[in-house]
Amino acid sequence: MRSLSCDVLIIGAGPAGSSAALSSAKEGLDVIIVDKKDLPSKTACAETISKGFFRYLPFKIPDRLLKHRLRGIKFYYEEFFVKRDKGIWWKSFTIDRREFDPFVLNLAIDEGATFLASTEFVDLRYSSGYIVNKVLLRDNKNNELTIYPKIFIAADGAQSSVLNAMNLSKNRAYSIGYIKSHEFHNLDLSDYEYGHVYFGEFADGAYGYIFPKSRNVANIGVASLTDKELDKRYKEFLHMINREIGNGTKKIDRSGIAPIMGLSEDIAYGNTLLVGDAANQNLKPFVEGILPGIICGSIAGQVAAQCLNDIRNIRRFYKELIKKKIGKFFKESDALSDILVNIYDKRYRSRFLIELATFSYTLEYGELQKLLRLNEEDIETLLKEKLA
Ligand SMILES: Cc1cc2nc3c(=O)[nH]c(=O)nc-3n(C[C@H](O)[C@H](O)[C@H](O)COP(=O)(O)OP(=O)(O)OC[C@H]3O[C@@H](n4cnc5c(N)ncnc54)[C@H](O)[C@@H]3O)c2cc1C
């Protein structure tokens, strides 16, 4: 069995892990990043990134990766309609993750990180205080490899096996959202410069969506806080938007899961930092995780360099830097998750109107909290007035 030592070992070469590899390699650390795939490229994604996050990124995204510009988002529930396109946060781009994820990984490799492809995390050993000192990996030829890292970064996504191996996963109700989705081709979309978001029974607790990648191609799906009858509800949604789909055909299955609440109690333990989906670093209500994962991954790499030889402050530095940089977005996101879960759980009669008002930011968080204290009838009347 081969064995290696390194400063930083990162499990998962998605956007968050690759960004952590890039920033720690830039700091001159000896970095190994592994992925069970030969090249990262997540298929479970609507591939939409908000322009508002660009200014927080550690690198510029080349124009060639920004495939299609979206002017804003249109929201629909029965006869109610809201259009949002004012301000940078409603502007976005669709990307192709088959190109985007390898691009970020290659930046890290160019900076000196070692990438071990087709290499899966198997298990680990840690001493008291969650100091991970030995990590077991296996490649696709069944060769085993042991790595002894100083700092360990878990970037292995929403189904993190690192969290399981460290007994850190907590099974809370509604901690995961379920998405049934496909990339459709051969469409002839009438309104392909906007994302389209729909509410109703088909998407309980969340939404149905069309995020165009061009006039002819779009990611179309249904997200929900339950996986119950998701296939059936996806069919209902496709039926509802059948005029948009026309002769469109399903090309790539993009179904998957996304964290809605923290998958573990904290995002740093001992010498271990969690980044990206493994750390619930996506923003609700849209579970936008690509750019937040890159931003937090970059912070994790910097903190790894800062704390390489003394990890006592690693947790504090990591959390403080995230808070300083994009903490306000996570705070808002956590508050929104609570509202979404609450309205789903309590089965409010007018929950789809509340979702429409929440997702479209028609009501501010404070207003929403006040609204939910009213009785059902008043909630409905007030929302109908507001959304008319
Ligand atoms: C259907 C759907 C639609 C979404 N749409 C959007 C969107 O439009 N915009 C947006 O910003 N976000 C979206 N998200 C969220 C986004 O995809 C994630 O937040 C983002 O991919 C998180 O990045 P990550 O690097 O943390 O994890 P991932 O991208 O999941 O990468 C994790 C990597 O770890 C590897 N890995 C996993 N286990 C192991 C193991 N045991 N050993 C080695 N490697 C391993 C995987 O192969 C993978 O490459 C969506 C999510 C879903 C499910």
PDBQT file of the ligand as one rigid body, heavy atoms in Angstrom, charges set to zero:
ROOT
HETATM    1  C1  LIG A 401     -30.738  19.557  -9.058  1.00  0.00    +0.000 C 
HETATM    2  C2  LIG A 401     -29.867  20.619  -8.472  1.00  0.00    +0.000 A 
HETATM    3  C3  LIG A 401     -29.827  21.872  -9.052  1.00  0.00    +0.000 A 
HETATM    4  C4  LIG A 401     -28.930  22.842  -8.573  1.00  0.00    +0.000 A 
HETATM    5  N1  LIG A 401     -28.871  24.031  -9.228  1.00  0.00    +0.000 NA
HETATM    6  C5  LIG A 401     -27.951  24.950  -8.854  1.00  0.00    +0.000 A 
HETATM    7  C6  LIG A 401     -27.787  26.156  -9.597  1.00  0.00    +0.000 A 
HETATM    8  O1  LIG A 401     -28.465  26.406 -10.591  1.00  0.00    +0.000 OA
HETATM    9  N2  LIG A 401     -26.837  27.031  -9.184  1.00  0.00    +0.000 N 
HETATM   10  C7  LIG A 401     -26.046  26.808  -8.088  1.00  0.00    +0.000 A 
HETATM   11  O2  LIG A 401     -25.200  27.650  -7.767  1.00  0.00    +0.000 OA
HETATM   12  N3  LIG A 401     -26.183  25.665  -7.371  1.00  0.00    +0.000 NA
HETATM   13  C8  LIG A 401     -27.096  24.727  -7.740  1.00  0.00    +0.000 A 
HETATM   14  N4  LIG A 401     -27.215  23.560  -7.036  1.00  0.00    +0.000 N 
HETATM   15  C9  LIG A 401     -26.290  23.342  -5.912  1.00  0.00    +0.000 C 
HETATM   16  C10 LIG A 401     -24.900  23.051  -6.434  1.00  0.00    +0.000 C 
HETATM   17  O3  LIG A 401     -24.921  22.014  -7.380  1.00  0.00    +0.000 OA
HETATM   18  C11 LIG A 401     -24.004  22.684  -5.251  1.00  0.00    +0.000 C 
HETATM   19  O4  LIG A 401     -24.205  23.612  -4.211  1.00  0.00    +0.000 OA
HETATM   20  C12 LIG A 401     -22.535  22.662  -5.642  1.00  0.00    +0.000 C 
HETATM   21  O5  LIG A 401     -22.263  21.699  -6.641  1.00  0.00    +0.000 OA
HETATM   22  C13 LIG A 401     -21.708  22.351  -4.397  1.00  0.00    +0.000 C 
HETATM   23  O6  LIG A 401     -20.352  22.240  -4.738  1.00  0.00    +0.000 OA
HETATM   24  P1  LIG A 401     -19.396  21.293  -3.893  1.00  0.00    +0.000 P 
HETATM   25  O7  LIG A 401     -18.041  21.459  -4.480  1.00  0.00    +0.000 OA
HETATM   26  O8  LIG A 401     -19.606  21.516  -2.453  1.00  0.00    +0.000 OA
HETATM   27  O9  LIG A 401     -19.944  19.802  -4.142  1.00  0.00    +0.000 OA
HETATM   28  P2  LIG A 401     -20.114  18.981  -5.480  1.00  0.00    +0.000 P 
HETATM   29  O10 LIG A 401     -20.247  19.852  -6.656  1.00  0.00    +0.000 OA
HETATM   30  O11 LIG A 401     -21.215  18.019  -5.189  1.00  0.00    +0.000 OA
HETATM   31  O12 LIG A 401     -18.734  18.206  -5.612  1.00  0.00    +0.000 OA
HETATM   32  C14 LIG A 401     -18.397  17.183  -4.716  1.00  0.00    +0.000 C 
HETATM   33  C15 LIG A 401     -17.325  16.340  -5.375  1.00  0.00    +0.000 C 
HETATM   34  O13 LIG A 401     -16.925  15.343  -4.434  1.00  0.00    +0.000 OA
HETATM   35  C16 LIG A 401     -16.746  14.118  -5.104  1.00  0.00    +0.000 C 
HETATM   36  N5  LIG A 401     -16.934  13.051  -4.123  1.00  0.00    +0.000 N 
HETATM   37  C17 LIG A 401     -18.071  12.723  -3.459  1.00  0.00    +0.000 A 
HETATM   38  N6  LIG A 401     -17.852  11.684  -2.652  1.00  0.00    +0.000 NA
HETATM   39  C18 LIG A 401     -16.540  11.347  -2.789  1.00  0.00    +0.000 A 
HETATM   40  C19 LIG A 401     -15.726  10.343  -2.208  1.00  0.00    +0.000 A 
HETATM   41  N7  LIG A 401     -16.196   9.466  -1.313  1.00  0.00    +0.000 N 
HETATM   42  N8  LIG A 401     -14.428  10.281  -2.589  1.00  0.00    +0.000 NA
HETATM   43  C20 LIG A 401     -13.924  11.159  -3.499  1.00  0.00    +0.000 A 
HETATM   44  N9  LIG A 401     -14.660  12.119  -4.090  1.00  0.00    +0.000 NA
HETATM   45  C21 LIG A 401     -15.954  12.221  -3.736  1.00  0.00    +0.000 A 
HETATM   46  C22 LIG A 401     -17.811  14.124  -6.191  1.00  0.00    +0.000 C 
HETATM   47  O14 LIG A 401     -17.457  13.265  -7.267  1.00  0.00    +0.000 OA
HETATM   48  C23 LIG A 401     -17.826  15.597  -6.610  1.00  0.00    +0.000 C 
HETATM   49  O15 LIG A 401     -16.974  15.873  -7.711  1.00  0.00    +0.000 OA
HETATM   50  C24 LIG A 401     -28.109  22.577  -7.453  1.00  0.00    +0.000 A 
HETATM   51  C25 LIG A 401     -28.177  21.331  -6.826  1.00  0.00    +0.000 A 
HETATM   52  C26 LIG A 401     -29.043  20.362  -7.319  1.00  0.00    +0.000 A 
HETATM   53  C27 LIG A 401     -29.092  19.018  -6.637  1.00  0.00    +0.000 C 
ENDROOT
TORSDOF 0
